[in-house]
Amino acid sequence: MSRSGFVQRMLALTRKEVRQMLRDRSNLAVGLVLPIALILLFGYGLSLDVKHAPVAVVTGDSSPAAREVFAALQGTPYLDPGWAPGMQDAERRMLAGDLDAIVRVPPDFSRRLAAGDARVQLLLNGADSTTAASVEGYVGGALATMGLKSADRAGGTAAGGGVVLQQRMWFNEAGISTWYLVPGLLVLIMTLTGAFLTSLLIAREWERGTLESLFVTPVRPLELVLSKLVPYVAVGLIDLALCLAAARWLFEVPIRGSLPLIVLASLLYLAVSLSMGLFISGVTRNQFQASQMALLTSFMPAMMLSGFVFDLRNVPPLIRGVGEVLPATHFMNLVKTLFLAGDNAAVAWRECGILTAYAVVLVLAARHTLRKTLDR
């Protein structure tokens, strides 16, 4: 009898929550339309790759060998070289922010190249250290390729004793930042769908006075919590499907790990986010305060401190410690491993176990905030 009553109450409450969610078009827009906008914005609009970086070439040597330097820089889509009449003009453009680098070819370049001891000066705009490091690598690679071709035509070996560096990048062979960013989008969208949307649910009930009406019914706090989670689990699953489809067919990001494991981990993190949102909603009892707290405690930390953009190993220990406490950090680590590196049992067990613990604690905390009392 008790189990039958639980099922009946759950079905009734779930129907109420689904109807309420469908009537609130702003919530549906945040839950379904905004994730699509984020996928397109981060996938197409945000990139850590440097392309068509403006580079000025200043040469004091008019030989064909010096012109080969310019041709080598033209052979890559990452650089946009152009001749500069002199260093004074190139320095002026660098100071104005119009150049990322200056390549200076000395007057004795062709003679030194024939002797196997050619030197080229590279001046980088260090205002953006990330871009400067990328441009340095692109220019170095282009000139190294040119040197190998020159040595091959001469029938000799490359400078440096004929040692050739062969580089290979694991997990992201293409070196495309989209492969790094798109899996992280799954974390942001699950956080947005879970914590932000559900943070408004209980607060809205308190503001409208409908929660007091539920208190006089046989409904139990756990049933109320679960009924409010069910509709947004469905929204989260839709968002998960959109993310996976966009990653696979829109941005061609490889999914090397187990797809069922990715789905399971996403459901665990979705439960964490939903429970966190309900807990925030139950504590604040005000929609404005709930939305602000959800942004400050879930979405913004998930974007800034979870490893989505910044490597946590490069931040101060205190900030790294804060990041390690966040559930988003553990899900970020797991989902990127599953997408790019493949299945890793140790990582999967550890991160899924942590997410499960977070989910249990937050569900119990949300249930506690919905105990049948009007006292704060």
N, C-alpha and C positions, 0 to 999 in steps of 0.2 A: 504493500500500500504506500509505503514511504517512497519507494523507488518510482512508482507510478506517478505520485504527486510531484516528485522532482522533475520528471520528464514533461509533465503537463505544464508546470510553471516555466520550465526552460523554453518550451516551444512558444508559449504565450509571450514571454519576455523577448524572445528572439524575433518573433513577428513584429512586435512593437518597435524594436530597435531598427529592423530593416526598413519599415515604413518611415520611421523618423529620419533615417539616413537618406532615403530616396527623396524625401521632401526637402532636405537641406542641400540645395544645388551647389552652394559654395563649398561644402565639405566634399561633395563628389568631384568638383572641379580640382580641388587641392589633391584629392586622392588618385584621380585618374588622368586629368589633363596636365597638371604640373609635372608629374613624372615623365610624361612624353616630352615636355619642353626641356626638362633637365637632361634627358638622354640626348636630344638633338643638340642642345647648347654645349654640353661638356664633350660630346663625341665629335662634333664638327667645329665648334667655336673655340674650345680650349685645347691647346696643344703645347707641350713642352719642347717640341722639335723646333729647330731653327732652320728656316728656309729662306732663300734669296737674301742672305745677309749682305749688305752693301760693303764692298771691299775696294779700296783704292790701291792701284799698282803704280808705284813710282820707280822708274828705272833710269839708271845712268849708263846703261849698255843698250845699244841699238841693234845688237846682233840677233840672228834667228833664235839662238839659244835663250835669250832674254824674253823673246816673244812667246816661246814655248811655256814660260811660267804663266803668262796671261791665259794661254790656251788651256793649260792644265786646270786653272781655277774656273774656267768656263765649263769644264766638263762635269761639274757636279751641280745638281739643282739646289744645293744648300747655300751656294755663294753666288753673289751678283757682282762680279768684278768690273772695274772701270778704270781707264787710264787717268792719271792725275799729272798735270804739267810739272809739278815739283812738290817738295816736302812742305813748303809754306802753305800751298793750297790744300794739301791733304790734311795738315794739322788744323787748319781753320775749319774744315768740314768735320773733323773729328770733334773739335770743341763744340761745334753747333749740334752735335748728336746725329749727324747725317751719315756717319760711317761707323761700322763695327770693328774695322781693322784696316791697317795700312801694311801692304807688302812692299818692302824696299829692296830693289835689286841693285847691287853695287856695280860700279863701272867695270870691275875685273871679273864679272860673273862667268862669262863664256870661257875665259882662260882657266879659271879655277875649276869649272865644270869638266873641262878636258883633262885636268890633272886629278880629278876625283876628289876635290876639296872645295866644292862650291858652298857658299853661304848666302842665305837670304834672311833679311831682318823682318820680323813680324811685330807690329805694334798693335795692341788690342785695347779696345774701349772697355775699361773695367767697371763702368757704372753699373752694368748688369753682369755679375760674375758668372752666372750660369750660361748666358749667351756667349761671353768671352771664352769660356772653356770649350763650348761646342764649336765655335768658329776656329779656335786653335786646333782642335782635332781635325776639322774639315780641311783647313789649309795644309796642315802637316801631312794628311793622307794624300791630298792632291799632289803636293810637291814630291812626296816619296814615290808615288806612282810615276811621275815624270822622270825622276832620277833613275828608276829601274829601266824605263824605256830607253833613256839615253845610253845607259850602260850596255843594254842589250844590243842597241844599234852599233855601238862601238866594239862589240865583241868582247867586252871586259866584264867586270863585276861591279856591283853597287859599292858605294863608299861605305866604309865601316867593316871591311873584311868580308864583304859578301853575305853578311848576316841579314836575313829578311824576316821581319816580324809578321807572323800570321796570327791574326786576331779572330776570335770567335766569341760571340755573346750567347750565353745560355738563357733559355726560357723566353727571350724576346729577341729572336734572331734578326727580325726586321729592324730592331731599334726604334720602334714606333711608340710614342708616348700614349697613343690611344689604347694600346694593349694594356698599359699600366693604369689608365684612368677609368676605362669603362667598367672593369670589375668592381672598382671602388664605388661607382655610381649605385650599384646594388645596395650598398650599405647606406648611402645617403637617402635613397628612395624608401627603403624599409624603415629608416628612422623617421622620415617625414610622414609616411603613411601611419606608422604606429604611434610614436610619442606625440607628435604635434596634433594630429586629428583627435586622438582619444583623450588628450588633455582637456578638451573642451566638453566632453560628454557629461561627466558628473557635475562639473561646474554649471553647465547649462541647466541641468535638472534642479540644482540648488537655487539658481536665479529665478527659475520659473515656478518653483514651489511644488513641482511634481514628485520630487523625491520623498517629501513628507507623506504624500498619498500612498507611495509604495510601502512605507514603513508600517502602515496599518494592515497590510496584506500578509499572507503567509510566506511571501517571498523572503528567501534567505540571502545574506550578503554574498556568498559564493555564487549563488545562482544569478544574482544581479551582475556580478563581475563577468561571469562566463557569457551571459546573454549579450552584454555590450561588446565583448571581444569578437563574437562570431561574425557579424557583418563585416568588420574591418579585417578579419582574417581573409575573407573572400576578396576584398579590395586589394589586400597585400599580395594574394596569389595572382591576381590579374597583373599587378605591377611587376611581380617576379617574372611572369611569362613575357611581358613586354621587354624587360631588361635582357633576358636570355635570348629572345628573338633578335633584338637589336645588336647584341654582342656577336651573335653567330652570323647573321645574314646582312646586317647593315654595315658593321664595322669590321667584320671578318676576324674577330678576336678568337683565338683557339680555346676550346674547352677541353683540356687534356685530362682533367680529373673525372670522377664519377658524377654524372648528372643527378642521380638520386641523392647522393651525399650533399651536393650543392643545394638541392631543394630542401633536404632535411635541415641543414645548417641555417638556411634562410628562414624556415619556419620557426626554429628555435630563437633566432634573433628577432623575428617578428613578434613572437610571444613576449620577449624581453621588452621590446619597444612599446607594445600595446599595454603591458602591465605598468611600465614606467609612466606612460601617459595617464592611465587611470589613477595611479597613485598621486601624481601631480594634481590632477583634477579634483580628487577627493580632499586633498590637503588645502588647496587654495579656495575652492568654492566660488571662484570668480573667473569668468571666461578670459578677461583681459590679462589678469595675473597668471592664469594657467598657460596662456599662449606664450607670454613673455618668458616664463620659467621653462617651458618646454624648449624654446629656442636656445636659451642660455645653457641648459643642462643636457640637452640631447643633440639637436641638429648642429649647432655651431661647434661643440667639441668633436662631434663625429667628422666634421669637415676639416677642422684645424689640427686636432690632436690624435687622430686615429691612424695616421700614416697615409692618409689619402693623397696628400700633396707633399708633406715633409717627412723625411726619414727620421723617426724618433731617436735613432742613435746619434743624430747630430744636434740634438737640443740639450739644454741643461738637465742635470739629473732630476731636479724637482719637477720640471715640466714633463719629463719622460715618465716619472712616477705617476703623475696625474693621468697621463695618457694610458698607462698600463691598467689603471683602475676602470677605465671606460669599457663597457661591453662592446662598443663599436670597434675598438682596437683589436679585440680578439676575433671578431667576425671578419674584419678587414684582412687580417693576416691569413685566416683560413680560406676566404673566398679567392684571394689572389694566388695562394698556393694551389688551390684546386683548378683554377682557370689556366694558369701559365706553367706550373711545374708538374702537375698531376697529383695523383693520390699519395698522401703521406700519412700513414696510420698514426704515427706519434702526434703529429700536429692536429689531425682530425679528432683524436680522442681527447687531447688536452683542451682544445678550444671548444669543442662541443660540450665537454663536461663543465667548463666554466660558464658557458651560456645557459646550460640547464640549471645550474645553481642560481644564476641571476634570475632566471624566469620564475623559479619556485619562490625565492625570497620576495620578488616584486609582486607576484600574485597574492601572496599572504599579506604583504603590506597594503596592497590596494583593497583587499577584503577587510582589513582592519579599519581603513578609513571610511568604510561603508557600513559600520556597525549601526544598529538601529537606535540611534540617539540623535537628538538635535544639538547636543553640546559639541563644542569645538574641541 
